Amino acid sequence: MTYPTYRWILETINALHPRARVIASTIILCLQAAATTPALADGHSIEDSVIKIYTTQAEPDYFTPWRLLTPRQSSGSGAVIENSRILTNAHVVANASYVQAQKHNDPRRYQARVTFISHEADLALITVDDPEFFADLKALTIGDLPEPLQEVSVYGYPIGGKTLSITKGILSRVEQQVYAHAGTYLLAGQIDAAINPGNSGGPVIVDQQIVGVVMQANAGGRAENLGYFVPPDIVRHVLKDSEDGTLDGFPDLGFRTQALDSPSAKAAYGLDRDENGVLVIKVFEGSPADGILQENDVILKIDDYDIADDGTIQISQDVLTDYKHAIDMHHLHDQIELTFARDGNLIQTSLRAMQSRQGFSLVRGEKFDEVPQYFIYGGIVFVPLNMNLIKRWGNDWGRTAPVSLLQARNEWATPERRELVVALQVLAADVNLGYHDWRNWVVDSVNGENIIDFGHFARKLRENNSENVVFKNKNGYQMVINHEAAVASEDSILSQYRIPAAYSQGLFD
C-alpha cells in the first residue's frame, strides 16, 4: 500500500461516524497484516511450510568410547521441499535417537526419520511416514543466491518457542566460511538477521523461495547480529548427491596451495607480474593430482574461473570467494579442467574427481551417527585420533586439549601413515604397573612396525605371537606389556571397570 493511498484512506476514515470509524480501522489493520504475510501461488502461506523439529540426541563419549553421554533434547527448524521431504541442518538431527516434526499452528508431533545427511554441508533431509502430515503442505522451491545488500527473511522457531518467528536482514557477505558443525570450509552467506538456537535449519526466504538454510550464529560471539546460512549452490549439490541415497560428499583433487602475492615469488616460478595464480605446495600420493601436478606448479585457472593471487575467483559480479568453491560444485567422477604453469610453460589438463577431502588429513574430521572405535589391550584404552576426541576437551579445546594432539592436526596423511593411534588412558591393573598415569599418548609403532591406521594397529595386537608388545612413540618412549598377561587379564579388567567389550563393534568386520 503506497503512502498517498494510505493517507487518503485515513482522511476518509476520519470523516466517518465514530462507530464506522472503528470498523473501518479494523479492516485496514487486517489488510496490512495480510499484506505482510507472503503467500504462495496456490494460496498457501510460507509459514505453513516451515516445520519445527524435536530431537533426542545421544552422543558418544569419546573419553569412554563404550558409553553414551546423557541424552539431551533440542529443537530446530526445517522447510518442506519436493517429494515429501523436510530440509534442515545436519546438526539438528546428528546422533539422533528420536526425531519428531510439528506443523505450524498444529499441536501434534509426528514421528520423523532421517533419509539423507551431509555433515560436511550441515544439511539433512527428513520425512514423516504418516501421509496425513504432508497432505495440506506446499513444497517450497530452491531459488538463487540473493544479491549483496538484498533483504531476506528468516523463518524458524528460536529459543524453543512454540510459535513461528520471522526476522528480516540484509545479505552482507558471501564467502567461504568454516562450518561450525563439521569444520568444513564451504561457501556461506552472511546476514544481519537475528539467529538464535532453534533457528537452525530454518529457511532463508526471498520471493517465496528458499535461498539458504540457517546454519549458525557468528563464530565465538565475537560480533553481534551476524549469522550464516548454507547458500543455494551447496543445497543443490547435496540434493543431487541424495538422488541415489549414497553420500559422496565434496571432491578433493589432492593438492594444497598457498597465495602468490609476492612479485619475487612470481618471477621465481616463471610468471609475469600481470599473471595470477596460486602455488602448489603439496600433492598427495594416490590422489587425482598425483602424477599430473607437481610442487611449485602455479594453478592459473579452474574450469572457466581465473584464479587471483590471493586464491579467489569471481563467481558473480559482486562476489569473490576461494577457488576451492569451483571444485566443491563438482561431484565425484566429474572431469575438472585445470590450467597451470610449470617453468614458464602453460599446461592444460583435466582431473577426474575421485576422492572426498576426508582422506588427506592425519587427524580425521569429526564423525557423527557412528559408534567410536576403541581397543582395550592390557588395560590400556587405545583409540584413533579424530576431532571428536579433541573437541571432548570442551568449547575451548584449542587451548585445553593436549598439545601433542593439537600439533598432529598440522600433519598430512600418507599411504604409509593414514591415521594416528592414541593410548587414551590406562585402566589400572597388575598387567600395566608402571604406566597407570600415562594418558593421551600417541603411539607410532608396535614391535618396531609403524602403524598405518587404527584397523592395522588392532589387527597387529590381535594376531601378536611375541612374548611382549612394545609400543613406542616418535620420541623413543616405550610402553611394554606382556602379551600372555594381557590376554589372561582381559575378562577381569572388563568386569572390574564395567566395560561391555574389549573392542568396538565392527572393528574386525
Phi and psi in degrees as a GROMACS rama.xvg file:
@    title "Ramachandran Plot"
@    xaxis  label "Phi"
@    yaxis  label "Psi"
@TYPE xy
-75.3856  160.447  THR-2
-63.6249  -45.3869  TYR-3
-58.0844  -41.7833  PRO-4
-62.9509  -44.6337  THR-5
-61.2254  -40.6991  TYR-6
-66.1877  -41.8778  ARG-7
-61.9564  -40.7543  TRP-8
-64.5057  -41.6468  ILE-9
-62.3942  -42.567  LEU-10
-63.3334  -38.717  GLU-11
-65.1203  -43.0597  THR-12
-62.5022  -41.4289  ILE-13
-63.7831  -23.6366  ASN-14
-83.6272  -8.72809  ALA-15
-81.3479  165.15  LEU-16
-58.5047  144.983  HIS-17
-50.6272  -43.8057  PRO-18
-65.2747  -42.4471  ARG-19
-66.1736  -31.0879  ALA-20
-64.7965  -39.7241  ARG-21
-63.6798  -45.6271  VAL-22
-62.5852  -45.1712  ILE-23
-64.3177  -38.8047  ALA-24
-63.8448  -39.4834  SER-25
-62.6088  -42.0106  THR-26
-61.8197  -42.1306  ILE-27
-62.3837  -43.281  ILE-28
-61.8102  -39.0946  LEU-29
-65.0705  -41.0272  CYS-30
-63.7121  -39.5669  LEU-31
-62.1802  -43.7133  GLN-32
-62.5126  -42.1724  ALA-33
-64.3004  -35.2485  ALA-34
-67.7894  -27.3012  ALA-35
-90.3158  -2.00771  THR-36
-104.374  102.202  THR-37
-59.6638  138.149  PRO-38
-120.184  144.136  ALA-39
-77.7723  170.143  LEU-40
-58.9854  -32.7204  ALA-41
-93.4516  11.4447  ASP-42
97.5342  -14.7494  GLY-43
-67.6248  145.423  HIS-44
-91.7084  153.778  SER-45
-59.5485  -34.9623  ILE-46
-54.4591  -36.7365  GLU-47
-65.0347  -22.022  ASP-48
-94.7965  -0.0708483  SER-49
-99.4404  127.296  VAL-50
-114.007  141.352  ILE-51
-94.3309  135.408  LYS-52
-117.768  127.075  ILE-53
-106.931  135.72  TYR-54
-136.57  137.255  THR-55
-104.73  118.055  THR-56
-113.522  129.44  GLN-57
-121.29  97.2993  ALA-58
-86.49  144.749  GLU-59
-67.6943  151.158  PRO-60
-97.026  105.684  ASP-61
-74.7639  -7.80661  TYR-62
-80.1113  -33.5418  PHE-63
-130.073  80.3078  THR-64
-65.9774  -4.32131  PRO-65
-89.8961  -0.679882  TRP-66
-118.917  161.017  ARG-67
-103.679  148.437  LEU-68
-71.0921  165.082  LEU-69
-58.7834  126.236  THR-70
-57.7417  146.219  PRO-71
-132.715  150.712  ARG-72
-100.829  138.429  GLN-73
-145.114  172.691  SER-74
-141.619  156.898  SER-75
-150.281  -164.971  GLY-76
-130.345  165.938  SER-77
-161.85  173.861  GLY-78
-135.967  140.866  ALA-79
-74.5998  128.527  VAL-80
-124.232  -176.932  ILE-81
-58.4894  158.926  GLU-82
64.6325  35.3118  ASN-83
54.2849  49.1106  SER-84
-122.727  154.484  ARG-85
-117.81  123.745  ILE-86
-91.4062  128.239  LEU-87
-149.644  -173.638  THR-88
-82.2623  148.644  ASN-89
-64.1341  -38.316  ALA-90
-69.8673  -15.9975  HIS-91
-68.8167  -34.1495  VAL-92
-118.538  8.73733  VAL-93
-63.885  138.601  ALA-94
56.4096  31.1228  ASN-95
-80.0514  134.811  ALA-96
-102.697  -16.9184  SER-97
-156.287  130.753  TYR-98
-130.421  136.497  VAL-99
-130.527  152.712  GLN-100
-125.137  142.753  ALA-101
-133.581  131.918  GLN-102
-82.9791  161.169  LYS-103
-61.155  129.898  HIS-104
59.7467  31.5381  ASN-105
-133.236  118.337  ASP-106
-72.5109  -16.9695  PRO-107
-71.5198  143.003  ARG-108
-111.398  130.943  ARG-109
-106.743  136.358  TYR-110
-66.0709  135.005  GLN-111
-125.39  167.873  ALA-112
-144.292  151.892  ARG-113
-82.9242  129.254  VAL-114
-105.387  -24.5033  THR-115
-160.523  143.504  PHE-116
-147.806  135.076  ILE-117
-122.346  101.539  SER-118
-69.5317  -31.5899  HIS-119
-54.9903  -48.4077  GLU-120
-90.3608  -0.67061  ALA-121
53.3207  45.6485  ASP-122
-130.73  147.587  LEU-123
-145.97  154.442  ALA-124
-117.51  129.774  LEU-125
-126.308  164.198  ILE-126
-144.236  166.564  THR-127
-120.528  124.442  VAL-128
-73.3283  -24.154  ASP-129
-67.8145  113.443  ASP-130
-61.9611  -22.01  PRO-131
-62.1702  -29.5184  GLU-132
-61.0247  -46.1075  PHE-133
-91.3725  -0.547664  PHE-134
-58.2807  -38.9926  ALA-135
-113.844  22.4876  ASP-136
-108.928  142.453  LEU-137
-102.787  129.655  LYS-138
-73.9842  134.432  ALA-139
-87.1513  150.99  LEU-140
-101.378  160.767  THR-141
-90.6691  123.108  ILE-142
-95.8598  -161.383  GLY-143
-101.958  160.542  ASP-144
-60.6759  128.848  LEU-145
-65.0202  162.529  PRO-146
-78.1034  150.407  GLU-147
-54.0376  141.079  PRO-148
73.9453  5.6085  LEU-149
-79.6798  143.153  GLN-150
-78.878  138.567  GLU-151
-129.295  160.47  VAL-152
-117.359  135.425  SER-153
-110.528  122.675  VAL-154
-108.719  139.054  TYR-155
172.813  -173.882  GLY-156
-122.938  75.437  TYR-157
-72.6272  153.805  PRO-158
55.1774  32.1704  ILE-159
69.2955  15.5937  GLY-160
-63.8298  152.359  GLY-161
-81.4781  -25.8513  LYS-162
-107.992  155.661  THR-163
-70.2133  139.394  LEU-164
-113.155  138.408  SER-165
-126.679  121.008  ILE-166
-123.481  155.282  THR-167
-116.39  152.004  LYS-168
-159.753  -179.269  GLY-169
-115.526  134.527  ILE-170
-70.5144  111.154  LEU-171
-101.583  -22.2657  SER-172
-161.856  146.427  ARG-173
-132.9  119.348  VAL-174
-164.781  170.188  GLU-175
-63.2323  139.944  GLN-176
-144.782  146.653  GLN-177
-73.5834  120.203  VAL-178
-78.0152  122.037  TYR-179
-62.446  -32.2165  ALA-180
-62.1919  -55.0028  HIS-181
-117.755  1.39057  ALA-182
76.3066  14.094  GLY-183
-78.9107  162.586  THR-184
-118.217  97.0768  TYR-185
-134.683  168.154  LEU-186
-62.4283  140.372  LEU-187
-147.435  152.454  ALA-188
-102.295  141.754  GLY-189
-111.77  130.802  GLN-190
-131.923  161.296  ILE-191
-102.576  14.7794  ASP-192
-73.9889  150.293  ALA-193
-67.2459  125.151  ALA-194
-127.226  125.622  ILE-195
-133.777  165.564  ASN-196
-52.1786  133.962  PRO-197
104.796  -28.178  GLY-198
-69.6959  -24.8624  ASN-199
-51.1729  130.76  SER-200
90.6006  -11.4237  GLY-201
-72.5945  155.149  GLY-202
-80.6999  145.807  PRO-203
-97.9358  123.899  VAL-204
-115.926  135.216  ILE-205
-139.127  128.579  VAL-206
52.6038  43.2219  ASP-207
67.6024  14.3899  GLN-208
-120.892  153.649  GLN-209
-77.2529  119.161  ILE-210
-113.961  8.54688  VAL-211
174.951  164.615  GLY-212
-122.643  120.842  VAL-213
-55.5843  131.08  VAL-214
-118.764  -50.5984  MET-215
-163.384  157.06  GLN-216
-81.4995  -177.412  ALA-217
-61.525  150.291  ASN-218
-69.8391  118.979  ALA-219
70.7608  10.1407  GLY-220
68.7491  22.308  GLY-221
-79.6626  -11.5966  ARG-222
-142.664  154.703  ALA-223
-101.416  151.044  GLU-224
57.6723  38.4772  ASN-225
-125.639  135.917  LEU-226
-143.652  167.685  GLY-227
-129.841  149.72  TYR-228
-133.842  154.612  PHE-229
-77.1611  121.907  VAL-230
-79.1496  168.493  PRO-231
-58.6606  -37.2407  PRO-232
-57.6444  -42.9466  ASP-233
-70.8988  -39.8715  ILE-234
-59.7544  -48.5229  VAL-235
-62.4192  -37.6785  ARG-236
-60.0427  -44.5219  HIS-237
-69.0418  -40.8843  VAL-238
-61.6054  -40.506  LEU-239
-67.2115  -40.6738  LYS-240
-59.9383  -31.8334  ASP-241
-77.3129  -10.6117  SER-242
-60.4176  -35.677  GLU-243
-97.786  3.87086  ASP-244
76.9961  0.786052  GLY-245
-112.014  128.481  THR-246
-79.0563  118.65  LEU-247
-100.364  -32.0498  ASP-248
80.0332  -158.112  GLY-249
-104.585  136.192  PHE-250
-75.3374  158.151  PRO-251
-136.936  123.657  ASP-252
-79.0269  -10.2621  LEU-253
90.8606  33.3696  GLY-254
-140.887  158.348  PHE-255
-127.154  150.635  ARG-256
-135.076  168.519  THR-257
-133.549  159.613  GLN-258
-62.9323  155.814  ALA-259
-128.648  61.903  LEU-260
-82.0412  -23.1841  ASP-261
-75.5813  124.23  SER-262
-59.498  -36.024  PRO-263
-64.4977  -41.8723  SER-264
-64.6676  -41.8796  ALA-265
-56.5081  -47.9729  LYS-266
-63.1392  -37.2989  ALA-267
-64.0187  -29.2681  ALA-268
-105.999  20.8245  TYR-269
81.5304  19.2833  GLY-270
-103.192  147.375  LEU-271
-77.7372  165.179  ASP-272
-59.3038  -34.7561  ARG-273
-88.8996  2.55449  ASP-274
-91.5174  139.987  GLU-275
-125.923  151.106  ASN-276
171.541  -171.426  GLY-277
-125.803  148.591  VAL-278
-90.934  128.331  LEU-279
-75.4928  122.863  VAL-280
-113.586  -12.649  ILE-281
-154.808  132.451  LYS-282
-124.149  123.201  VAL-283
-82.6932  134.375  PHE-284
-62.2219  134.431  GLU-285
81.3024  3.08552  GLY-286
-88.9677  168.417  SER-287
-56.5729  -30.1732  PRO-288
-82.034  -14.7726  ALA-289
-62.6731  128.929  ASP-290
86.7607  -7.97239  GLY-291
-114.38  -54.4663  ILE-292
-91.254  155.244  LEU-293
-132.069  157.763  GLN-294
-58.1  141.45  GLU-295
80.3585  1.20212  ASN-296
-66.6335  154.501  ASP-297
-118.548  116.965  VAL-298
-84.3322  122.083  ILE-299
-101.146  -29.3156  LEU-300
-154.354  140.429  LYS-301
-124.258  121.515  ILE-302
53.6408  -124.026  ASP-303
-99.2037  10.4043  ASP-304
-98.6579  121.701  TYR-305
-76.9733  135.647  ASP-306
-97.7867  126.3  ILE-307
-78.7535  168.347  ALA-308
-61.186  -27.8889  ASP-309
-88.0101  7.09479  ASP-310
85.5333  13.7662  GLY-311
-100.263  158.073  THR-312
-127.493  159.402  ILE-313
-101.888  111.421  GLN-314
-95.8854  -13.1036  ILE-315
-156.414  178.28  SER-316
-58.4748  -34.6819  GLN-317
-115.226  8.87804  ASP-318
-126.609  120.052  VAL-319
-109.988  140.959  LEU-320
-151.876  172.475  THR-321
-60.7744  140.963  ASP-322
-60.7307  -19.1746  TYR-323
-60.775  -22.0568  LYS-324
-61.722  -34.9518  HIS-325
-62.637  -34.3708  ALA-326
-76.153  -40.2852  ILE-327
-57.9118  -32.6126  ASP-328
-74.6598  -8.31675  MET-329
-87.929  162.991  HIS-330
-112.019  163.083  HIS-331
-54.8488  139.654  LEU-332
82.6926  -5.43615  HIS-333
-67.7572  151.971  ASP-334
-91.5754  129.242  GLN-335
-118.474  125.725  ILE-336
-86.6335  134.039  GLU-337
-127.856  142.858  LEU-338
-121.211  125.254  THR-339
-139.844  162.456  PHE-340
-111.483  138.342  ALA-341
-139.695  118.371  ARG-342
54.6304  37.402  ASP-343
84.8393  -2.98051  GLY-344
-102.57  138.552  ASN-345
-87.5582  135.193  LEU-346
-131.24  133.708  ILE-347
-111.271  137.158  GLN-348
-149.357  174.495  THR-349
-133.876  130.288  SER-350
-114.157  139.956  LEU-351
-94.9555  124.718  ARG-352
-72.7118  108.293  ALA-353
-118.219  -14.6281  MET-354
-132.402  146.947  GLN-355
-82.3862  167.672  SER-356
-74.8712  -5.45359  ARG-357
-69.2227  -23.6117  GLN-358
-89.6988  3.1543  GLY-359
-105.331  -6.14514  PHE-360
-101.519  138.19  SER-361
-67.5618  -32.9559  LEU-362
-98.8265  113.808  VAL-363
-65.9234  149.334  ARG-364
-69.1881  172.802  GLY-365
-65.8541  135.754  GLU-366
-108.096  151.994  LYS-367
-137.186  158.583  PHE-368
58.1553  29.4758  ASP-369
-132.62  152.766  GLU-370
-82.8691  127.923  VAL-371
-63.196  146.777  PRO-372
-85.7254  143.65  GLN-373
-158.131  160.697  TYR-374
-147.857  123.45  PHE-375
-103.274  121.564  ILE-376
-135.984  122.037  TYR-377
60.0077  29.6956  GLY-378
79.0326  3.28174  GLY-379
-97.3034  128.166  ILE-380
-91.1893  110.79  VAL-381
-102.448  138.663  PHE-382
-141.88  156.555  VAL-383
-76.1752  149.669  PRO-384
-85.8242  122.216  LEU-385
-145.24  176.017  ASN-386
-70.1643  -24.3551  MET-387
-58.3486  -45.3515  ASN-388
-66.2973  -46.4541  LEU-389
-61.1256  -42.1287  ILE-390
-72.3458  -10.9986  LYS-391
-65.7173  -15.6975  ARG-392
-78.6122  5.72654  TRP-393
104.614  178.642  GLY-394
-61.197  -27.0021  ASN-395
-100.011  36.9486  ASP-396
-59.7768  -25.1047  TRP-397
-62.2914  -20.7939  GLY-398
-111.722  -25.1848  ARG-399
-98.1691  -23.5407  THR-400
-70.5102  152.736  ALA-401
-55.4961  138.498  PRO-402
-59.787  -39.2791  VAL-403
-61.5714  -34.7377  SER-404
-74.7644  -39.226  LEU-405
-66.1897  -41.0741  LEU-406
-62.4542  -31.7148  GLN-407
-63.6971  -20.2835  ALA-408
-65.2323  -19.4524  ARG-409
-91.4223  3.84106  ASN-410
-100.778  143.548  GLU-411
-87.3835  149.651  TRP-412
-79.0321  154.371  ALA-413
-134.044  164.458  THR-414
-58.5371  -26.2792  PRO-415
-88.2132  -12.8213  GLU-416
-150.552  87.1196  ARG-417
-93.9755  -18.756  ARG-418
-157.59  147.73  GLU-419
-97.7839  147.386  LEU-420
-112.674  136.374  VAL-421
-121.074  130.794  VAL-422
-80.0594  96.6694  ALA-423
-70.2583  -47.3554  LEU-424
-158.463  164.801  GLN-425
-116.357  121.617  VAL-426
-83.036  105.597  LEU-427
-54.4429  126.768  ALA-428
-159.942  168.4  ALA-429
-59.5573  -35.3148  ASP-430
-65.2799  -23.62  VAL-431
-118.196  28.1173  ASN-432
-55.1608  139.002  LEU-433
95.7952  -11.924  GLY-434
-123.886  13.734  TYR-435
-61.6588  -26.4249  HIS-436
-100.276  8.65763  ASP-437
-81.4836  133.647  TRP-438
-158.452  156.107  ARG-439
54.2177  45.3539  ASN-440
-109.249  117.433  TRP-441
-75.4517  126.11  VAL-442
-98.849  126.648  VAL-443
-103.299  -26.4001  ASP-444
-148.518  155.996  SER-445
-126.246  119.181  VAL-446
49.7345  42.3981  ASN-447
82.6111  -2.99632  GLY-448
-102.433  126.172  GLU-449
-64.7419  144.625  ASN-450
-86.4253  130.592  ILE-451
-85.4403  -53.9802  ILE-452
-155.634  -177.728  ASP-453
-67.1203  -37.9478  PHE-454
-60.859  -43.3415  GLY-455
-61.8274  -43.1504  HIS-456
-59.5303  -48.5986  PHE-457
-63.2299  -40.4774  ALA-458
-64.8375  -37.8559  ARG-459
-59.3647  -41.9127  LYS-460
-70.9108  -41.2113  LEU-461
-66.9673  -33.9332  ARG-462
-95.9325  3.97409  GLU-463
-63.026  137.307  ASN-464
-127.423  14.7579  ASN-465
-84.0167  156.828  SER-466
-63.602  -41.7411  GLU-467
-125.294  154.563  ASN-468
-113.825  124.618  VAL-469
-109.803  115.073  VAL-470
-95.8263  134.034  PHE-471
-137.11  143.948  LYS-472
-102.494  177.78  ASN-473
-68.7266  -15.8384  LYS-474
-90.8804  -0.703991  ASN-475
96.8471  -6.25559  GLY-476
-69.9878  143.756  TYR-477
-126.254  150.088  GLN-478
-127.951  122.102  MET-479
-115.461  127.243  VAL-480
-126.918  131.272  ILE-481
-71.0851  124.46  ASN-482
-64.6791  -45.7126  HIS-483
-60.9564  -42.4775  GLU-484
-66.5686  -35.7939  ALA-485
-63.485  -43.8881  ALA-486
-67.171  -43.4876  VAL-487
-66.4968  -30.9472  ALA-488
-92.821  -2.47101  SER-489
-58.4945  -51.3311  GLU-490
-61.9199  -42.8383  ASP-491
-66.7323  -38.6784  SER-492
-65.3842  -44.4806  ILE-493
-61.2892  -41.8361  LEU-494
-66.42  -43.918  SER-495
-62.181  -38.8634  GLN-496
-100.752  8.69711  TYR-497
55.0532  50.3045  ARG-498
-107.427  128.055  ILE-499
-69.485  -29.6489  PRO-500
-153.382  156.605  ALA-501
-77.1991  -15.9636  ALA-502
-150.677  162.342  TYR-503
-72.0029  149.578  SER-504
-61.1767  132.901  GLN-505
86.812  -0.297929  GLY-506
-62.227  -36.4749  LEU-507
-108.532  13.6901  PHE-508
